[in-house]
């Protein structure tokens, strides 16, 4: 596998995990870090509305509030503090 294939593999796995959050099964905590653009592009493609997005101008530290089916979700990542990526329902 080359680097692009590895990235796609983990991104596809992350997309499956998003459904678990929607279904109230769990929150996502991942040490794999994706760019916010990749994740938000996917989330908006399946019906999420980006309500608020902030970053500290680093591509790997960001906070985002999203809405889906009248419920609020939070997506955040801190590469600096190595907390990884989280996605959870309010």
N, C-alpha and C positions, 0 to 999 in steps of 0.2 A: 504494500500500500504506500502511495506517496502522501505527502503532507495534506494535499487537498482532499484526498479520499478519507484520510483519518479525521479531518475536521468535519466532513460531511457525515461520517459515521456517528460521531459524538453529537452533532447537531440534531440528527434524526432521532437519536436516543433521547435527547433533551425534549424534543417535541412530544414524544410519547409520555414523558414525565409531566408535561403541562396538563395533559388530560386528567391525570390523577389529582392534580390540584383542583381542577374544575369539578371533578366528581367528589370532592371533599375527602379524598383518601389520605392525602399528606401534603406537606409543603416540600418544595425542592430546595435542597442544599447541595450544590455541586462545586467541586474544586476546579472543574473545567470552566474556563472563562471564554465567553463569546463576546463579540462586539455588540453594544446595544442596538445598533442598526440592524444586525442580522436577526436578533430576537424580536424586536419590535416590528420589523417587516413581516415576520411570520405571524406574530400575534394579531396584527391588524388584518392580515389576509384571511384569518379564520373568524373575524368579527369583533375583536377587541378594539376599544376606542382609547387612544392615548390621551389621558386627561391632563397629565403634568409630567414633565421630564426635566431632570437637573443632572448636572455633572460638575466635577471640579476641574473640568477641561482636560482631564486624562481620559482616554477612551476606555479605560478599564475600571473607573470609579464612577458609578452612575446610580440614580434613583429614579424610578418611574412609577406613576400611579395610572392604572388602566381600569376600564370599565367593560364588563361583559355580562350580558343578561341581567342588568341592573344590580350587579355585584361589583365590589371594588377589589382589585388585586394589586399587589406591590411586587415590583421586580427591582432588585438591587444587586450591586456587585462592588466589591472592594478588592482590587488586586493588590493595592498598596499594603493593606493590613492582612492580606491572604485569607479573607473570610469567604472567598469564592462567590458564587452566584446564588441568590435566593429568589424564589417565586412563591408567593403565598396569598391566600385570600384574607381579606380584612376580617 
